[in-house]
């Protein structure tokens, strides 16, 4: 069974990455977790969309 990550900005879907220790978002995606849950964005453009929807900052660390 495949696990799919869905971008909260545009709805794009990509398979999750399987690494030792767990299953993670695609490595080139952006993500953050807080008290409201997890937000995923597939691109910097979608970071802006997610920030506008959630009322949170669009700042992300480039790592």
PDB file of N, CA, C and O in Angstrom:
ATOM      1  N   UNK A   1       0.847  -1.174   0.000  1.00  0.00           N
ATOM      2  CA  UNK A   1       0.000   0.000   0.000  1.00  0.00           C
ATOM      3  C   UNK A   1       0.893   1.238   0.000  1.00  0.00           C
ATOM      4  O   UNK A   1       1.814   1.339   0.810  1.00  0.00           O
ATOM      5  N   UNK A   2       0.629   2.161  -0.887  1.00  0.00           N
ATOM      6  CA  UNK A   2       1.410   3.389  -0.988  1.00  0.00           C
ATOM      7  C   UNK A   2       0.796   4.485  -0.128  1.00  0.00           C
ATOM      8  O   UNK A   2      -0.423   4.562   0.027  1.00  0.00           O
ATOM      9  N   UNK A   3       1.650   5.322   0.425  1.00  0.00           N
ATOM     10  CA  UNK A   3       1.201   6.485   1.177  1.00  0.00           C
ATOM     11  C   UNK A   3       1.449   7.709   0.308  1.00  0.00           C
ATOM     12  O   UNK A   3       2.547   7.899  -0.215  1.00  0.00           O
ATOM     13  N   UNK A   4       0.424   8.534   0.159  1.00  0.00           N
ATOM     14  CA  UNK A   4       0.490   9.698  -0.713  1.00  0.00           C
ATOM     15  C   UNK A   4       0.442  10.973   0.122  1.00  0.00           C
ATOM     16  O   UNK A   4      -0.368  11.096   1.040  1.00  0.00           O
ATOM     17  N   UNK A   5       1.319  11.922  -0.207  1.00  0.00           N
ATOM     18  CA  UNK A   5       1.293  13.243   0.422  1.00  0.00           C
ATOM     19  C   UNK A   5       0.524  14.184  -0.491  1.00  0.00           C
ATOM     20  O   UNK A   5       0.675  14.133  -1.712  1.00  0.00           O
ATOM     21  N   UNK A   6      -0.298  15.040   0.095  1.00  0.00           N
ATOM     22  CA  UNK A   6      -1.120  15.973  -0.669  1.00  0.00           C
ATOM     23  C   UNK A   6      -0.748  17.391  -0.272  1.00  0.00           C
ATOM     24  O   UNK A   6      -0.756  17.731   0.911  1.00  0.00           O
ATOM     25  N   UNK A   7      -0.421  18.219  -1.257  1.00  0.00           N
ATOM     26  CA  UNK A   7      -0.057  19.612  -1.019  1.00  0.00           C
ATOM     27  C   UNK A   7      -1.290  20.376  -0.536  1.00  0.00           C
ATOM     28  O   UNK A   7      -2.356  20.301  -1.146  1.00  0.00           O
ATOM     29  N   UNK A   8      -1.131  21.109   0.565  1.00  0.00           N
ATOM     30  CA  UNK A   8      -2.235  21.909   1.094  1.00  0.00           C
ATOM     31  C   UNK A   8      -2.464  23.179   0.285  1.00  0.00           C
ATOM     32  O   UNK A   8      -3.460  23.871   0.500  1.00  0.00           O
ATOM     33  N   UNK A   9      -1.559  23.501  -0.644  1.00  0.00           N
ATOM     34  CA  UNK A   9      -1.723  24.689  -1.474  1.00  0.00           C
ATOM     35  C   UNK A   9      -2.478  24.419  -2.765  1.00  0.00           C
ATOM     36  O   UNK A   9      -3.438  25.118  -3.089  1.00  0.00           O
ATOM     37  N   UNK A  10      -2.033  23.384  -3.515  1.00  0.00           N
ATOM     38  CA  UNK A  10      -2.623  23.136  -4.836  1.00  0.00           C
ATOM     39  C   UNK A  10      -3.282  21.771  -4.981  1.00  0.00           C
ATOM     40  O   UNK A  10      -3.959  21.512  -5.976  1.00  0.00           O
ATOM     41  N   UNK A  11      -3.090  20.897  -3.998  1.00  0.00           N
ATOM     42  CA  UNK A  11      -3.695  19.575  -4.067  1.00  0.00           C
ATOM     43  C   UNK A  11      -2.862  18.534  -4.798  1.00  0.00           C
ATOM     44  O   UNK A  11      -3.296  17.391  -4.942  1.00  0.00           O
ATOM     45  N   UNK A  12      -1.670  18.910  -5.266  1.00  0.00           N
ATOM     46  CA  UNK A  12      -0.787  17.960  -5.954  1.00  0.00           C
ATOM     47  C   UNK A  12      -0.509  16.773  -5.038  1.00  0.00           C
ATOM     48  O   UNK A  12      -0.384  16.925  -3.823  1.00  0.00           O
ATOM     49  N   UNK A  13      -0.413  15.583  -5.642  1.00  0.00           N
ATOM     50  CA  UNK A  13      -0.159  14.374  -4.872  1.00  0.00           C
ATOM     51  C   UNK A  13       1.144  13.728  -5.325  1.00  0.00           C
ATOM     52  O   UNK A  13       1.423  13.632  -6.520  1.00  0.00           O
ATOM     53  N   UNK A  14       1.942  13.285  -4.347  1.00  0.00           N
ATOM     54  CA  UNK A  14       3.180  12.558  -4.627  1.00  0.00           C
ATOM     55  C   UNK A  14       3.347  11.474  -3.577  1.00  0.00           C
ATOM     56  O   UNK A  14       2.921  11.638  -2.433  1.00  0.00           O
ATOM     57  N   UNK A  15       3.969  10.361  -3.964  1.00  0.00           N
ATOM     58  CA  UNK A  15       4.203   9.301  -2.980  1.00  0.00           C
ATOM     59  C   UNK A  15       5.137   9.785  -1.863  1.00  0.00           C
ATOM     60  O   UNK A  15       6.051  10.574  -2.100  1.00  0.00           O
ATOM     61  N   UNK A  16       4.891   9.304  -0.664  1.00  0.00           N
ATOM     62  CA  UNK A  16       5.770   9.598   0.465  1.00  0.00           C
ATOM     63  C   UNK A  16       7.089   8.856   0.263  1.00  0.00           C
ATOM     64  O   UNK A  16       7.155   7.874  -0.476  1.00  0.00           O
ATOM     65  N   UNK A  17       8.137   9.338   0.930  1.00  0.00           N
ATOM     66  CA  UNK A  17       9.439   8.690   0.845  1.00  0.00           C
ATOM     67  C   UNK A  17       9.614   7.762   2.046  1.00  0.00           C
ATOM     68  O   UNK A  17       9.300   8.122   3.180  1.00  0.00           O
ATOM     69  N   UNK A  18      10.116   6.574   1.775  1.00  0.00           N
ATOM     70  CA  UNK A  18      10.361   5.590   2.824  1.00  0.00           C
ATOM     71  C   UNK A  18      11.849   5.591   3.138  1.00  0.00           C
ATOM     72  O   UNK A  18      12.674   5.294   2.274  1.00  0.00           O
ATOM     73  N   UNK A  19      12.185   5.923   4.368  1.00  0.00           N
ATOM     74  CA  UNK A  19      13.562   5.971   4.842  1.00  0.00           C
ATOM     75  C   UNK A  19      13.670   5.148   6.110  1.00  0.00           C
ATOM     76  O   UNK A  19      12.667   4.914   6.785  1.00  0.00           O
ATOM     77  N   UNK A  20      14.890   4.701   6.448  1.00  0.00           N
ATOM     78  CA  UNK A  20      15.032   4.019   7.741  1.00  0.00           C
ATOM     79  C   UNK A  20      14.517   4.937   8.852  1.00  0.00           C
ATOM     80  O   UNK A  20      14.908   6.101   8.933  1.00  0.00           O
ATOM     81  N   UNK A  21      13.677   4.428   9.668  1.00  0.00           N
ATOM     82  CA  UNK A  21      13.128   5.228  10.755  1.00  0.00           C
ATOM     83  C   UNK A  21      11.758   5.801  10.468  1.00  0.00           C
ATOM     84  O   UNK A  21      11.155   6.409  11.353  1.00  0.00           O
ATOM     85  N   UNK A  22      11.245   5.627   9.257  1.00  0.00           N
ATOM     86  CA  UNK A  22       9.896   6.124   9.033  1.00  0.00           C
ATOM     87  C   UNK A  22       9.554   6.462   7.596  1.00  0.00           C
ATOM     88  O   UNK A  22      10.307   6.197   6.659  1.00  0.00           O
ATOM     89  N   UNK A  23       8.393   7.055   7.472  1.00  0.00           N
ATOM     90  CA  UNK A  23       7.849   7.496   6.188  1.00  0.00           C
ATOM     91  C   UNK A  23       7.722   9.006   6.273  1.00  0.00           C
ATOM     92  O   UNK A  23       7.198   9.536   7.253  1.00  0.00           O
ATOM     93  N   UNK A  24       8.203   9.708   5.240  1.00  0.00           N
ATOM     94  CA  UNK A  24       8.289  11.160   5.286  1.00  0.00           C
ATOM     95  C   UNK A  24       7.732  11.801   4.017  1.00  0.00           C
ATOM     96  O   UNK A  24       7.545  11.129   3.003  1.00  0.00           O
ATOM     97  N   UNK A  25       7.470  13.104   4.085  1.00  0.00           N
ATOM     98  CA  UNK A  25       7.061  13.875   2.915  1.00  0.00           C
ATOM     99  C   UNK A  25       8.169  13.809   1.868  1.00  0.00           C
ATOM    100  O   UNK A  25       9.314  13.520   2.216  1.00  0.00           O
ATOM    101  N   UNK A  26       7.862  14.070   0.583  1.00  0.00           N
ATOM    102  CA  UNK A  26       8.928  14.135  -0.417  1.00  0.00           C
ATOM    103  C   UNK A  26       9.989  15.145   0.019  1.00  0.00           C
ATOM    104  O   UNK A  26       9.655  16.208   0.542  1.00  0.00           O
ATOM    105  N   UNK A  27      11.254  14.820  -0.192  1.00  0.00           N
ATOM    106  CA  UNK A  27      12.346  15.639   0.340  1.00  0.00           C
ATOM    107  C   UNK A  27      12.390  17.049  -0.245  1.00  0.00           C
ATOM    108  O   UNK A  27      12.940  17.950   0.387  1.00  0.00           O
ATOM    109  N   UNK A  28      11.833  17.260  -1.419  1.00  0.00           N
ATOM    110  CA  UNK A  28      11.856  18.599  -2.024  1.00  0.00           C
ATOM    111  C   UNK A  28      10.610  19.423  -1.651  1.00  0.00           C
ATOM    112  O   UNK A  28      10.474  20.562  -2.098  1.00  0.00           O
ATOM    113  N   UNK A  29       9.726  18.876  -0.862  1.00  0.00           N
ATOM    114  CA  UNK A  29       8.550  19.596  -0.363  1.00  0.00           C
ATOM    115  C   UNK A  29       8.892  20.337   0.920  1.00  0.00           C
ATOM    116  O   UNK A  29       9.932  20.092   1.531  1.00  0.00           O
ATOM    117  N   UNK A  30       8.015  21.237   1.319  1.00  0.00           N
ATOM    118  CA  UNK A  30       8.155  21.992   2.555  1.00  0.00           C
ATOM    119  C   UNK A  30       7.071  21.526   3.515  1.00  0.00           C
ATOM    120  O   UNK A  30       5.962  21.193   3.096  1.00  0.00           O
ATOM    121  N   UNK A  31       7.392  21.503   4.794  1.00  0.00           N
ATOM    122  CA  UNK A  31       6.401  21.092   5.764  1.00  0.00           C
ATOM    123  C   UNK A  31       6.685  21.664   7.135  1.00  0.00           C
ATOM    124  O   UNK A  31       7.824  21.994   7.466  1.00  0.00           O
ATOM    125  N   UNK A  32       5.634  21.777   7.925  1.00  0.00           N
ATOM    126  CA  UNK A  32       5.788  22.190   9.314  1.00  0.00           C
ATOM    127  C   UNK A  32       4.637  21.629  10.121  1.00  0.00           C
ATOM    128  O   UNK A  32       3.550  21.373   9.603  1.00  0.00           O
ATOM    129  N   UNK A  33       4.903  21.446  11.398  1.00  0.00           N
ATOM    130  CA  UNK A  33       3.886  20.948  12.326  1.00  0.00           C
ATOM    131  C   UNK A  33       3.757  21.945  13.457  1.00  0.00           C
ATOM    132  O   UNK A  33       4.740  22.533  13.910  1.00  0.00           O
ATOM    133  N   UNK A  34       2.527  22.124  13.904  1.00  0.00           N
ATOM    134  CA  UNK A  34       2.276  22.958  15.074  1.00  0.00           C
ATOM    135  C   UNK A  34       1.035  22.418  15.776  1.00  0.00           C
ATOM    136  O   UNK A  34       0.587  21.310  15.482  1.00  0.00           O
ATOM    137  N   UNK A  35       0.487  23.185  16.690  1.00  0.00           N
ATOM    138  CA  UNK A  35      -0.679  22.726  17.450  1.00  0.00           C
ATOM    139  C   UNK A  35      -1.901  22.465  16.565  1.00  0.00           C
ATOM    140  O   UNK A  35      -2.786  21.700  16.945  1.00  0.00           O
ATOM    141  N   UNK A  36      -1.954  23.099  15.387  1.00  0.00           N
ATOM    142  CA  UNK A  36      -3.082  22.920  14.471  1.00  0.00           C
ATOM    143  C   UNK A  36      -2.895  21.741  13.522  1.00  0.00           C
ATOM    144  O   UNK A  36      -3.779  21.457  12.714  1.00  0.00           O
ATOM    145  N   UNK A  37      -1.761  21.051  13.607  1.00  0.00           N
ATOM    146  CA  UNK A  37      -1.505  19.918  12.730  1.00  0.00           C
ATOM    147  C   UNK A  37      -0.330  20.189  11.811  1.00  0.00           C
ATOM    148  O   UNK A  37       0.510  21.047  12.084  1.00  0.00           O
ATOM    149  N   UNK A  38      -0.285  19.444  10.720  1.00  0.00           N
ATOM    150  CA  UNK A  38       0.810  19.552   9.769  1.00  0.00           C
ATOM    151  C   UNK A  38       0.339  20.239   8.498  1.00  0.00           C
ATOM    152  O   UNK A  38      -0.769  19.989   8.023  1.00  0.00           O
ATOM    153  N   UNK A  39       1.185  21.107   7.950  1.00  0.00           N
ATOM    154  CA  UNK A  39       0.920  21.738   6.667  1.00  0.00           C
ATOM    155  C   UNK A  39       2.021  21.319   5.698  1.00  0.00           C
ATOM    156  O   UNK A  39       3.200  21.345   6.049  1.00  0.00           O
ATOM    157  N   UNK A  40       1.640  20.934   4.476  1.00  0.00           N
ATOM    158  CA  UNK A  40       2.590  20.535   3.449  1.00  0.00           C
ATOM    159  C   UNK A  40       2.438  21.429   2.236  1.00  0.00           C
ATOM    160  O   UNK A  40       1.328  21.808   1.864  1.00  0.00           O
ATOM    161  N   UNK A  41       3.570  21.767   1.616  1.00  0.00           N
ATOM    162  CA  UNK A  41       3.557  22.577   0.395  1.00  0.00           C
ATOM    163  C   UNK A  41       4.582  22.003  -0.578  1.00  0.00           C
ATOM    164  O   UNK A  41       5.707  21.694  -0.187  1.00  0.00           O
ATOM    165  N   UNK A  42       4.196  21.862  -1.837  1.00  0.00           N
ATOM    166  CA  UNK A  42       5.088  21.275  -2.835  1.00  0.00           C
ATOM    167  C   UNK A  42       6.040  22.288  -3.452  1.00  0.00           C
ATOM    168  O   UNK A  42       7.011  21.901  -4.103  1.00  0.00           O
ATOM    169  N   UNK A  43       5.780  23.582  -3.259  1.00  0.00           N
ATOM    170  CA  UNK A  43       6.628  24.624  -3.857  1.00  0.00           C
ATOM    171  C   UNK A  43       6.549  25.896  -3.016  1.00  0.00           C
ATOM    172  O   UNK A  43       5.707  26.011  -2.126  1.00  0.00           O
ATOM    173  N   UNK A  44       7.421  26.833  -3.304  1.00  0.00           N
ATOM    174  CA  UNK A  44       7.379  28.115  -2.591  1.00  0.00           C
ATOM    175  C   UNK A  44       6.076  28.861  -2.899  1.00  0.00           C
ATOM    176  O   UNK A  44       5.533  29.545  -2.031  1.00  0.00           O
ATOM    177  N   UNK A  45       5.578  28.731  -4.121  1.00  0.00           N
ATOM    178  CA  UNK A  45       4.294  29.352  -4.471  1.00  0.00           C
ATOM    179  C   UNK A  45       3.184  28.815  -3.574  1.00  0.00           C
ATOM    180  O   UNK A  45       2.330  29.571  -3.112  1.00  0.00           O
ATOM    181  N   UNK A  46       3.202  27.509  -3.331  1.00  0.00           N
ATOM    182  CA  UNK A  46       2.172  26.908  -2.488  1.00  0.00           C
ATOM    183  C   UNK A  46       2.355  27.261  -1.020  1.00  0.00           C
ATOM    184  O   UNK A  46       1.383  27.251  -0.265  1.00  0.00           O
ATOM    185  N   UNK A  47       3.580  27.574  -0.597  1.00  0.00           N
ATOM    186  CA  UNK A  47       3.781  28.046   0.776  1.00  0.00           C
ATOM    187  C   UNK A  47       2.944  29.297   1.000  1.00  0.00           C
ATOM    188  O   UNK A  47       2.310  29.441   2.045  1.00  0.00           O
ATOM    189  N   UNK A  48       2.938  30.204   0.025  1.00  0.00           N
ATOM    190  CA  UNK A  48       2.149  31.432   0.118  1.00  0.00           C
ATOM    191  C   UNK A  48       0.657  31.109   0.221  1.00  0.00           C
ATOM    192  O   UNK A  48      -0.060  31.721   1.013  1.00  0.00           O
ATOM    193  N   UNK A  49       0.191  30.146  -0.583  1.00  0.00           N
ATOM    194  CA  UNK A  49      -1.223  29.763  -0.545  1.00  0.00           C
ATOM    195  C   UNK A  49      -1.596  29.169   0.814  1.00  0.00           C
ATOM    196  O   UNK A  49      -2.646  29.490   1.372  1.00  0.00           O
ATOM    197  N   UNK A  50      -0.727  28.300   1.344  1.00  0.00           N
ATOM    198  CA  UNK A  50      -0.990  27.674   2.640  1.00  0.00           C
ATOM    199  C   UNK A  50      -0.998  28.731   3.740  1.00  0.00           C
ATOM    200  O   UNK A  50      -1.842  28.690   4.636  1.00  0.00           O
ATOM    201  N   UNK A  51      -0.058  29.681   3.674  1.00  0.00           N
ATOM    202  CA  UNK A  51       0.002  30.747   4.672  1.00  0.00           C
ATOM    203  C   UNK A  51      -1.267  31.594   4.637  1.00  0.00           C
ATOM    204  O   UNK A  51      -1.799  31.960   5.685  1.00  0.00           O
ATOM    205  N   UNK A  52      -1.749  31.905   3.445  1.00  0.00           N
ATOM    206  CA  UNK A  52      -2.964  32.715   3.323  1.00  0.00           C
ATOM    207  C   UNK A  52      -4.182  31.970   3.891  1.00  0.00           C
ATOM    208  O   UNK A  52      -5.022  32.571   4.561  1.00  0.00           O
ATOM    209  N   UNK A  53      -4.273  30.665   3.621  1.00  0.00           N
ATOM    210  CA  UNK A  53      -5.398  29.867   4.120  1.00  0.00           C
ATOM    211  C   UNK A  53      -5.354  29.697   5.639  1.00  0.00           C
ATOM    212  O   UNK A  53      -6.386  29.746   6.308  1.00  0.00           O
ATOM    213  N   UNK A  54      -4.147  29.498   6.175  1.00  0.00           N
ATOM    214  CA  UNK A  54      -4.013  29.168   7.593  1.00  0.00           C
ATOM    215  C   UNK A  54      -3.809  30.379   8.491  1.00  0.00           C
ATOM    216  O   UNK A  54      -3.972  30.289   9.708  1.00  0.00           O
ATOM    217  N   UNK A  55      -3.449  31.519   7.890  1.00  0.00           N
ATOM    218  CA  UNK A  55      -3.159  32.707   8.679  1.00  0.00           C
ATOM    219  C   UNK A  55      -1.796  32.652   9.351  1.00  0.00           C
ATOM    220  O   UNK A  55      -1.517  33.433  10.261  1.00  0.00           O
ATOM    221  N   UNK A  56      -0.950  31.734   8.909  1.00  0.00           N
ATOM    222  CA  UNK A  56       0.381  31.576   9.466  1.00  0.00           C
ATOM    223  C   UNK A  56       1.418  32.209   8.557  1.00  0.00           C
ATOM    224  O   UNK A  56       1.108  32.610   7.435  1.00  0.00           O
ATOM    225  N   UNK A  57       2.638  32.298   9.034  1.00  0.00           N
ATOM    226  CA  UNK A  57       3.705  32.913   8.275  1.00  0.00           C
ATOM    227  C   UNK A  57       4.105  32.055   7.063  1.00  0.00           C
ATOM    228  O   UNK A  57       3.902  30.841   7.058  1.00  0.00           O
ATOM    229  N   UNK A  58       4.667  32.696   6.052  1.00  0.00           N
ATOM    230  CA  UNK A  58       5.162  31.997   4.873  1.00  0.00           C
ATOM    231  C   UNK A  58       6.663  31.757   4.969  1.00  0.00           C
ATOM    232  O   UNK A  58       7.264  31.240   4.028  1.00  0.00           O
ATOM    233  N   UNK A  59       7.276  32.123   6.091  1.00  0.00           N
ATOM    234  CA  UNK A  59       8.711  31.905   6.266  1.00  0.00           C
ATOM    235  C   UNK A  59       8.998  30.426   6.475  1.00  0.00           C
ATOM    236  O   UNK A  59       8.331  29.763   7.269  1.00  0.00           O
ATOM    237  N   UNK A  60       9.994  29.911   5.758  1.00  0.00           N
ATOM    238  CA  UNK A  60      10.446  28.524   5.941  1.00  0.00           C
ATOM    239  C   UNK A  60      11.960  28.506   5.935  1.00  0.00           C
ATOM    240  O   UNK A  60      12.595  29.377   5.340  1.00  0.00           O
ATOM    241  N   UNK A  61      12.537  27.521   6.591  1.00  0.00           N
ATOM    242  CA  UNK A  61      13.978  27.338   6.561  1.00  0.00           C
ATOM    243  C   UNK A  61      14.356  26.596   5.289  1.00  0.00           C
ATOM    244  O   UNK A  61      13.705  25.609   4.946  1.00  0.00           O
ATOM    245  N   UNK A  62      15.380  27.035   4.587  1.00  0.00           N
ATOM    246  CA  UNK A  62      15.768  26.381   3.336  1.00  0.00           C
ATOM    247  C   UNK A  62      16.655  25.162   3.569  1.00  0.00           C
ATOM    248  O   UNK A  62      17.749  25.072   3.012  1.00  0.00           O
ATOM    249  N   UNK A  63      16.190  24.232   4.384  1.00  0.00           N
ATOM    250  CA  UNK A  63      16.991  23.023   4.644  1.00  0.00           C
ATOM    251  C   UNK A  63      16.200  21.790   4.280  1.00  0.00           C
ATOM    252  O   UNK A  63      16.696  20.672   4.424  1.00  0.00           O
TER     253      UNK A  63
END
